[in-house]
Amino acid sequence: MKILVINCGSSSLKYQLFDMENEDVLVQGLVERIGIEGSRLVQKKDGDKYIIEEPMANHTEAVGHVFDALVDSENGVIESLDEIDAVGHRFVHGGEKATKSALINDEVKAIIEDSAKFAPLHNPANLMGLKACEELLPNVPNVAVFDTAFHQTMPAKTYLYGIDYKYYEEDGIRKYGFHGTSHNYITNRAAELLEKPLEETNIISAHLGNGSSITAVKEGKSFDTTMGLTPLEGLVMGTRSGDLDPAVVTYIEEKDGVSPSDMNNILNKQSGVLGVSGVSSDFRDLEDAAKEGNERAKFALDMFATRAKRYIAGYMAEIEKVDAIVFTGGIGENSIEMREDILKGFEQFGIKIDPEKNNVRGGEHVISTDDSKVKIMVIATNEELMIARDTKNLVK
């Protein structure tokens, strides 16, 4: 069975084609600048790149070029689009009704459209990719895999906000959580590596990247997570503020005459480590700047580590018994220094990182000392494979 996984952004599209017999990635690619001058597709296979530079006014045209690249006589990997058995799509928000991945029908589309009010930048773009696939592959089933679905096991005490209950009842305002596909993959993989049944696995999953979230997993299920109604809550991130006194928002709006829309832009795109440092949203740039003596870059890195430290310690108390703390995502997998900074101070709880074992990037590793009371692990995430697996199971 061959499954195409598509992840659409507002002006981009990432894709991978899997042969699910061995879960092999046959090809992967990225389309950038959809609807913008300079549209470009880059497809990678066995280390080789195939590039298409053509105008792509919308996602339908972009998907068309993806299909052309897949069946290209010299650079493609399949002879015909008939070889694609199903398409799996990443959807950011599914609200309360999307508790698991689903074959896409009119009911599922209605859920996606209704949830777009909480993810106005993501769900409409995801829907554009779906529409394009339906037009170009009319007889192929499509599956929706929701970032929020994994977190639908959270109890009310962790997902409710301390506001009038009517806003939850009438408007669905609550914590939903994100990066669920990644946290789900990490939970399953950690259980395998720990040689424990999934239902007995308790971990803290730290997905750290430009967008970051930490999830407390109790008995194989999401119990609490840092992101909330939107991906803005929680950790200080690349350009997102993370947790904030709500009065800061109203103060800035009133003082500077900022509209709610502009305020949303400030908090999502001009804040986080970029806003604090004034240097970059890329943590590698911040580490370089801090080493050169840039004080604000150091502030930003310290804030990120402190917030992560606070959540990990709190989640340990919430789920009571922790088997492992797992780092994943671009920063979690690759920043040796950040892992050390986050876990500094956990020695008092008998949780110890081994400096030599921690000297790794990517892959799958145990980086704790032999006598650490909780294992510390690095596991490279694979959201696309998780989407492909869900798609295969639903289609079969």
Salt bridges, closest charged atoms under 4 A:
GLU23 OE2 - ARG389 NE 2.81
GLU53 OE2 - ARG40 NE 3.27
GLU83 OE1 - LYS2 NZ 3.64
GLU96 OE2 - ARG174 NH1 2.92
ASP114 OD1 - LYS117 NZ 3.69
GLU134 OE2 - LYS109 NZ 2.98
ASP147 OD2 - ARG90 NH2 2.73
GLU192 OE1 - ARG189 NH1 2.55
ASP224 OD1 - LYS175 NZ 3.22
ASP256 OD1 - LYS255 NZ 3.11
ASP282 OD2 - ARG284 NH2 2.82
ASP302 OD2 - LYS298 NZ 2.91
ASP323 OD1 - LYS196 NZ 3.09
ASP323 OD1 - LYS321 NZ 3.07
ASP341 OD1 - LYS344 NZ 3.60
GLU364 OE2 - ARG189 NE 2.79
ASP370 OD1 - LYS357 NZ 2.92
ASP371 OD2 - LYS352 NZ 3.09
